[in-house]
Amino acid sequence: MTKNGKKESFYTGLQESLETLREQGIFKQERVLASRQGSMVVCDDGRELINLCANNYLGLSGDESVVKAAVVATEQFGYGLSSVRFICGTQTVHKQLEKALAEFLGMEDAILYAAAFDANGGVFEPLFDESDAIISDALNHASIIDGIRLSKAARYRYAHNDMADLELQLQAASDRRHKVIVSDGVFSMDGTIAQLDKICDLADRYGALVMIDECHASGFMGATGRGTHEHHGVMGRIDIITGTLGKALGGAMGGFTAARCEVIDMLRQKSRPYLFSNSLAPAIAGTSLEVLRRLSVSTELRDRLHANTAYFRAAIRDLGFTIKPGTHPVVPVMIFDAPLAQKFARRLYELGVLATGFFYPVVPMGQARVRVQLSAAHSREQLDTALAAFAQAGRELGLVDLLGK
Ligand SMILES: *Cc1c(COP(=O)(O)O)cnc(C)c1O
């Protein structure tokens, strides 16, 4: 092969791989919005849709007061820092946000990242080495898996949410210097809430640390929205919390790790995504601070979200749909068959509802679903309109026979 032919074969290889993805029906098409994120969105084709697939749990992404806070912070602190934190990229607003996050979560200190993906990517390698063990739930988020790969620690995996297997892995790791159990606080595909009370008990018994990723929990899980640790009554027993500013807490971007001071101090010294990546934009830092203030004085948004969740979960079941049981605003409406789930999501779109179909390999084979995510911003009218669309599409595709309704 000529040198040029070799180079060209790189591109034809990619073309073939992309074609295979298309043939397998797993090529991801991006929906283009022409509006702010919200309970209603406008697509680039002009269609107005009820949005049931954003991580906009508290409805803050397009909220007017949140947008104003971003403008105010930008006016005061500028557009960006053009620096990493340790050179000249730390402003008062970053320090205030770190303090406020730590307080909100009930931890000693916190450190900011450009994304939760970076927080998880940069948390293990500085804290654990080949003498240590990381014991991870099999369904943990991709960023946790990548973060673990970047560390030299021994890896142990326990079957998803399986406390007996977790205990076996703790025993298997008994000769390691330090052990840390790692779990998503809430698993986003099923809305499953990790059994943190049991995890903390096991950790105590085996002298292990506990780390949770609170991306689908911070701001609304627990009585005052602190997260899964509050929900399970284990605040003060979690060693490391990672989370995002890009979901419930405003939805822009940014991540954090919260822990004891010595952990955070070490991450500031050694965590590579912190050391070698730009500071969080001041607009995000200032706005997140406002959001935390708002959530600390009132649980109104969190309460509305949970009321909407309870309402939708009961109503969709009454329509005859099968959902994964639970209480989280992630509601998996089970269709089981992958092509049918796609068809169903497409029909919902035509009926004015934006919801995403998920199928293998994102979820297990035969577990295809349309995943609904509730928001505090949804009105009852919007939820009723969406439910009517589910009923119609379900009837048309023979998914439900609608006794009574
Ligand atoms: C979304 C998500 C992340 C990544 O968060 P970003 O801030 O968008 O990088 C990490 N972990 C979990 C569990 C998530 O759901």
The ligand as a MOL file (V3000), in Angstrom:
LIG
                    3D

  0  0  0     0  0            999 V3000
M  V30 BEGIN CTAB
M  V30 COUNTS 15 15 0 0 0
M  V30 BEGIN ATOM
M  V30 1 C -23.8390 13.2920 34.3080 0
M  V30 2 C -22.9940 12.4620 35.1770 0
M  V30 3 C -21.6200 12.6980 35.2880 0
M  V30 4 C -20.9190 13.7340 34.4580 0
M  V30 5 O -21.2780 15.0260 34.8660 0
M  V30 6 P -20.7300 16.2780 34.0420 0
M  V30 7 O -20.6660 17.3790 35.0420 0
M  V30 8 O -21.7020 16.5270 32.9530 0
M  V30 9 O -19.3890 15.9110 33.5230 0
M  V30 10 C -20.8850 11.9470 36.1900 0
M  V30 11 N -21.4740 10.9810 36.9350 0
M  V30 12 C -22.7930 10.7050 36.8340 0
M  V30 13 C -23.4010 9.6400 37.6810 0
M  V30 14 C -23.5870 11.4280 35.9370 0
M  V30 15 O -24.8780 11.1440 35.8090 0
M  V30 END ATOM
M  V30 BEGIN BOND
M  V30 1 1 1 2
M  V30 2 1 2 3
M  V30 3 2 2 14
M  V30 4 1 3 4
M  V30 5 2 3 10
M  V30 6 1 4 5
M  V30 7 1 5 6
M  V30 8 2 6 7
M  V30 9 1 6 8
M  V30 10 1 6 9
M  V30 11 1 10 11
M  V30 12 2 11 12
M  V30 13 1 12 13
M  V30 14 1 12 14
M  V30 15 1 14 15
M  V30 END BOND
M  V30 END CTAB
M  END
